Amino acid sequence: MKGFLEDANYSIGLLDEGATLADVIDNCIYEHTHTGKKAFYVGDLGKLVRNNVQWQNVMAPIKPFYPVKCNSTPGVLEILGTLGVGFACSSKAEMALVQDLGISPENIIYTNPCKQASQIKYAAKAGINIMTCDNDIELKKISRNHPNAKLLLHIATEDITAGEEMNMKFGTTLKNCRHLMECAKELGVQIVGVKFHVSGSCKDLQTYIHALSDARCVFDMAEEFGFKMNMLDIGGGFTGSELQLEEVNHVIRPLLDVYFPKESGINVIAEPGCYYVSSAFTLAVNVIAKKTVEYDKFLPSGGKVEQTRNDDEPVFTYYINDGVYGSFASKLSEKLNTIPEVHKKYKEDEPLFASSLWGPSCDELDQIVENCLLPELSVGDWLIFDNMGSGTLGEQSTFNDYQRPLIYYMMSFSDWDEMQDAGIASDTLMKNFFFVPSCIQLSPEERFSTAA
Ligand SMILES: *Cc1c(COP(=O)(O)O)cnc(C)c1O
């Protein structure tokens, strides 16, 4: 791989045998307690390596193309590039980012359903040819700006559980595929395959069965038109649980063998996003303010305290130094799938109180957790959120004085070995590793990076 981000200010702590993620978090909290108590992430890049091993074990030969928008921090992109994962980009900025990594254009697909003409031109120039398309206006735009484009027709799935998610909004019908093929023939645009996406919240695996047979119909239709079809993209929506991956595989494998057998030369690819990164990042936030519900206010004269409190009303309201205008942006559109852990030690029999958690903006949308049970916290205490790896990490925030949390990357020695077995890491990546003996501390002043 080509030298990547020569001046990138990031480093990866290589953990000595015996040191754990929890030690790294403890240590960072210890340091931050003396340096302003800013929120920070710890990213275990070894998790990406392990998730990739699991993908290869269960899903091979389906090739993963990681959607850059899920987490575009340099450590993540560079490790995935080293592991030989491809990239699904939704913008020029994302394409440029992975190109800078030295990723070759065959390993990049352009998947935005609503592409800007100038960005299609950019893809054409960069030799990024594979892109998705679900309507004729998009098709015409592509034909004008990218004569060598190779299209994947994005078909809709019947994922009713996903509500208004992208499968409802994006993707076309089988009937319209015929129309798109007629247009493509007329315009001389190549169609090379089909893409669909089943969201991670869809529990009904039948959706895959329908989507795969629909995809086969589109392949047959394409044959009539004389298109040479060679790619099937089964999208993302893998949660990261091995069980879910195996369940999906169990359902799709027999159908792939029948409809898209190896001998047919059709490459099956997928776009696992959350799968790779969600569980790899842990966010630590600090309690910056606290409010207590005043019981007296609700007390009718002579009433009993217990009866007057509204049960839905949390007893404590805590404000923390990251919120929906930062790391919890996904909370605006979906449920948070993580429960905070209290970092300080507390006794098992300590009383728990109904508590709500809010971001620092004082905005009414900035609620992170509506109601959870926590021991009583003080201003300055830390809360830990797991599974925070997919979302806004890597994006530039447009909100006024929001500062991205620092990111500490780490990896264990055994994951490091595994990574070296899997791919050839560039010299620049290798230079980013530094050794962390189990008893020695990571020093944030020297070893931090902010998200790119
Ligand atoms: C966001 C996105 C995905 C990722 O979905 P996950 O549920 O995170 O796997 C896949 N494909 C495209 C084009 C996306 O934009």
The ligand as an SDF file (V2000), in Angstrom:
LIG
                    3D

 15 15  0  0  0  0  0  0  0  0999 V2000
  -24.6720    2.5380    5.8510 C   0  0  0  0  0  0  0  0  0  0  0  0
  -24.6030    1.6140    4.7500 C   0  0  0  0  0  0  0  0  0  0  0  0
  -24.4600    0.2390    4.9530 C   0  0  0  0  0  0  0  0  0  0  0  0
  -24.2300   -0.3320    6.3030 C   0  0  0  0  0  0  0  0  0  0  0  0
  -25.1890   -0.9640    6.9220 O   0  0  0  0  0  0  0  0  0  0  0  0
  -24.8030   -1.7180    8.2570 P   0  0  0  0  0  0  0  0  0  0  0  0
  -26.1350   -1.9740    8.8330 O   0  0  0  0  0  0  0  0  0  0  0  0
  -23.9760   -0.7810    9.0650 O   0  0  0  0  0  0  0  0  0  0  0  0
  -24.0640   -2.9280    7.8570 O   0  0  0  0  0  0  0  0  0  0  0  0
  -24.3360   -0.5830    3.8510 C   0  0  0  0  0  0  0  0  0  0  0  0
  -24.3760   -0.0740    2.6070 N   0  0  0  0  0  0  0  0  0  0  0  0
  -24.5050    1.2350    2.3940 C   0  0  0  0  0  0  0  0  0  0  0  0
  -24.5250    1.7390    0.9990 C   0  0  0  0  0  0  0  0  0  0  0  0
  -24.6160    2.1170    3.4420 C   0  0  0  0  0  0  0  0  0  0  0  0
  -24.7420    3.4300    3.1940 O   0  0  0  0  0  0  0  0  0  0  0  0
  1  2  1  0
  2  3  1  0
  2 14  2  0
  3  4  1  0
  3 10  2  0
  4  5  1  0
  5  6  1  0
  6  7  2  0
  6  8  1  0
  6  9  1  0
 10 11  1  0
 11 12  2  0
 12 13  1  0
 12 14  1  0
 14 15  1  0
M  END
$$$$
